[in-house]
Amino acid sequence: MSAERGLVVLVVDDELPALSELGYLLERDERVAEVITASSGTEALQVLDARDVDVVFSDISMPGLDGMALARVISRFSERPQVVFVTAHERHAVDAFALDVTDYVMKPVREQRIAEAVRRVVEQRERGSARPPADAPPAAPAVEDETIPVELGGVTRFITRSQIRYAQAHGDYARLHTEAGSHLVRVPLSLLEEKWADFGFVRIHRSTLVALPHVSEVRMDHGRCSVLVGRVELQVSRRHTKELRDTLLRRPLGERHAGD
């Protein structure tokens, strides 16, 4: 898909007034070339099977195939459109994190906020417009920081991946620790380990993932290993000690995040 042409947008909502309003706002945006509408997740999949679409603006709470389920299906596409959630509920923000959605817009929608979502879609498309040949080796991961929605006192706030010093497992959840505090997100630690391996996050214990750029010391005491992250000392399991040593040989502790 050319990064020069306007966006082809699919809008999905089971409520006709909301569908019409969002479609109208998107049609007014000069960066949008075409708006297609669907009143259900199933109808949206039929459109995606027949058309090339750049981005799907989807409600979440819909009967049958809801927005979350639709996004999970889209995530398996070899050439997948971006997804922007448009919803009246903040509670889905942490779930959206695991699906790599481009934006999360709250209803009632405002033209300025939709314009910002379109800007993010265009920016994301431009970053991914230069595709390597099919037989080319995998490209190095992008270095842009990741924004993570977290809930605090019923309000959705945002932190960045580079702020996270370490993460700990809490069942199917993970608690993300920053200098300012900690946040519980509905994402398993195993998924964070997989997603953030290229950004210096390593497993030091079955329940702990640490960001190496935030590690200031590695300590050995009677054969037991620990790392110092800020003022917190974290134990390294025997199983992960050798792996941590090998990783540190390849990546010195001097590679630190700005602001530490």
C-alpha positions in Angstrom: 0.0 0.0 0.0 1.4 3.3 -1.0 2.1 5.8 1.7 1.3 8.7 -0.7 -2.4 8.0 -1.3 -5.2 8.7 1.1 -6.3 6.2 3.7 -9.0 3.6 3.1 -10.9 3.4 6.4 -13.3 0.8 7.6 -15.6 2.0 10.4 -17.3 -0.7 12.5 -20.2 0.0 15.0 -23.5 -1.8 15.7 -25.2 1.5 16.6 -26.2 3.4 13.4 -26.0 7.0 14.8 -22.4 6.3 16.1 -21.5 4.7 12.8 -22.8 7.6 10.8 -21.2 10.3 13.0 -17.7 8.7 12.9 -17.9 8.0 9.2 -18.9 11.7 8.6 -15.9 13.0 10.7 -13.5 10.7 8.9 -14.8 11.7 5.4 -14.1 15.4 6.4 -10.4 14.6 6.9 -8.4 15.3 3.8 -6.0 12.4 4.6 -8.8 9.9 4.2 -9.6 8.8 0.6 -12.5 6.4 1.3 -14.7 5.4 4.3 -16.4 2.0 4.3 -18.9 1.1 7.1 -19.9 -2.2 8.7 -22.5 -2.7 11.4 -20.9 -5.9 13.0 -17.6 -7.6 13.4 -18.7 -10.4 11.0 -19.6 -7.9 8.3 -16.2 -6.2 8.9 -14.4 -9.4 8.2 -16.4 -9.8 5.0 -15.2 -6.3 3.9 -11.6 -7.1 4.9 -11.7 -10.3 2.8 -12.8 -8.3 -0.3 -10.9 -5.0 0.1 -7.5 -3.7 1.1 -8.0 -1.4 4.1 -5.4 0.7 5.8 -7.2 1.1 9.2 -10.2 -0.2 11.1 -12.0 2.2 13.5 -14.0 -0.2 15.6 -16.3 0.0 18.6 -15.6 -2.7 21.2 -18.9 -3.6 22.8 -20.9 -5.2 19.9 -23.1 -8.4 19.9 -21.5 -11.5 18.3 -17.9 -10.8 17.3 -17.0 -7.8 19.4 -14.2 -5.3 18.7 -11.6 -7.2 20.8 -12.3 -10.4 19.0 -12.2 -8.6 15.7 -8.8 -7.1 16.5 -7.4 -10.6 17.5 -8.5 -11.9 14.1 -6.9 -9.0 12.3 -3.6 -9.5 14.3 -3.2 -12.8 12.5 -3.4 -11.3 9.0 -0.2 -11.4 7.0 -0.9 -7.9 5.8 -2.9 -6.4 8.6 -4.6 -3.0 8.8 -4.1 -0.8 11.8 -6.8 -0.8 14.4 -8.2 2.2 16.4 -10.7 1.4 19.1 -13.6 3.9 19.6 -15.4 3.1 22.8 -17.4 4.5 25.7 -15.5 2.4 28.2 -12.1 3.0 29.7 -11.8 -0.5 31.1 -10.7 -2.0 27.8 -7.6 0.1 27.5 -5.2 -2.3 29.2 -6.5 -5.2 27.0 -5.9 -3.1 24.0 -2.2 -2.9 24.9 -1.6 -6.5 24.1 -3.2 -6.1 20.7 -0.9 -3.3 19.5 -3.7 -1.0 18.5 -2.7 2.4 17.1 -5.0 4.5 19.2 -7.9 4.3 21.8 -10.5 7.0 21.4 -13.2 7.6 23.9 -16.9 8.4 23.0 -18.5 10.8 22.5 -16.1 11.4 19.6 -14.8 14.9 18.8 -13.5 16.0 15.4 -10.2 17.1 16.9 -9.6 13.8 18.6 -10.4 11.8 15.5 -8.0 14.0 13.5 -5.3 13.1 16.1 -6.1 9.4 15.6 -5.8 9.8 11.9 -2.4 11.5 12.3 -1.2 8.6 14.4 -2.4 6.1 11.7 -0.6 8.1 8.9 2.6 8.3 11.0 2.5 4.6 11.7 1.9 3.8 8.0 4.9 6.0 7.0 7.1 4.2 9.4 6.1 0.9 7.9 5.9 1.9 4.2 9.3 0.7 3.2 8.8 -3.0 3.2 11.8 -5.3 2.6 11.6 -8.1 -0.1 10.0 -11.3 1.1 13.3 -13.1 1.1 15.2 -10.4 3.0 16.5 -11.0 6.5 14.3 -9.6 9.3 14.9 -5.9 10.0 16.2 -4.7 13.3 13.4 -3.7 15.7 12.2 -0.1 15.6 13.6 2.0 18.4 10.5 4.1 19.1 9.3 4.0 22.6 6.1 2.1 23.4 3.2 3.8 25.1 1.3 1.6 27.6 -2.2 2.5 29.0 -2.6 1.8 32.7 -5.5 2.4 35.1 -5.1 4.4 38.3 -8.0 5.3 40.5 -10.5 4.7 37.6 -8.5 6.9 35.3 -6.5 5.7 32.3 -3.0 7.1 32.2 0.0 6.4 30.0 3.5 5.3 30.7 6.3 4.4 28.3 8.3 1.2 28.1 11.5 3.0 28.8 10.1 4.1 32.2 9.6 0.5 33.3 12.5 -0.7 35.5 11.2 -4.2 36.1 8.0 -6.3 35.9 6.7 -9.0 38.2 4.1 -11.7 37.5 0.8 -11.7 39.3 -1.1 -14.7 38.0 -2.2 -13.8 34.5 -1.4 -10.1 35.2 1.9 -8.3 35.4 2.9 -5.4 37.7 5.0 -2.8 36.0 7.4 -0.9 38.3 8.6 2.6 37.4 10.5 5.2 39.5 7.2 6.8 40.4 5.2 3.7 41.4 3.7 0.5 40.0 0.8 -0.5 37.8 -1.1 -3.7 37.3 -1.8 -4.6 33.7 -3.9 -7.5 32.3 -1.0 -8.9 30.3 1.0 -12.1 31.3 4.7 -11.7 32.0 5.5 -14.2 29.2 4.0 -11.9 26.6 6.0 -9.0 27.9 9.2 -11.1 27.8 8.5 -12.0 24.2 7.6 -8.4 23.1 10.4 -6.6 24.9 13.3 -9.0 24.5 14.9 -6.7 21.9 14.6 -3.7 24.2 16.8 -5.0 27.0 14.3 -6.8 29.1 15.5 -10.2 30.5 14.0 -12.8 32.8 16.0 -13.1 36.0 13.4 -15.2 37.9 10.3 -17.1 36.9 8.2 -14.2 38.2 10.5 -11.2 37.4 11.6 -9.4 34.2 14.1 -6.7 34.5 15.2 -3.8 32.2 19.0 -4.1 31.8 19.4 -0.3 31.1 18.0 0.3 34.6 20.4 -2.2 36.4 23.1 -0.3 38.2 24.8 -3.3 39.9 25.1 -7.1 39.7 26.0 -8.6 43.1 27.3 -12.1 44.0 27.1 -13.3 47.6 27.9 -16.9 48.5 26.9 -18.1 45.0 23.6 -16.1 45.0 23.1 -13.4 42.4 21.1 -10.3 42.6 20.7 -7.0 40.7 20.2 -3.5 41.9 17.5 -1.5 40.1 17.3 2.0 41.6 17.1 1.3 45.3 15.5 -2.1 44.9 17.6 -5.3 45.1 16.1 -8.2 43.0 17.1 -11.8 43.3 18.3 -13.7 40.3 17.4 -17.4 40.3 20.1 -20.0 39.9 18.5 -21.1 36.7 18.8 -17.6 35.2 22.2 -16.5 36.6 24.3 -17.9 33.8 21.9 -16.5 31.1 22.1 -13.1 32.8 25.9 -13.2 32.9 26.1 -14.2 29.2 23.7 -11.3 28.3 25.7 -8.8 30.3 28.9 -9.8 28.4 27.1 -8.8 25.2 25.4 -5.7 26.6 27.4 -3.7 29.2 25.5 -2.0 32.1 26.7 1.4 30.7 23.8 1.3 28.2 21.4 3.4 30.3 18.2 5.2 29.6 18.2 8.9 29.6 17.1 10.3 32.9 18.5 7.5 35.1 
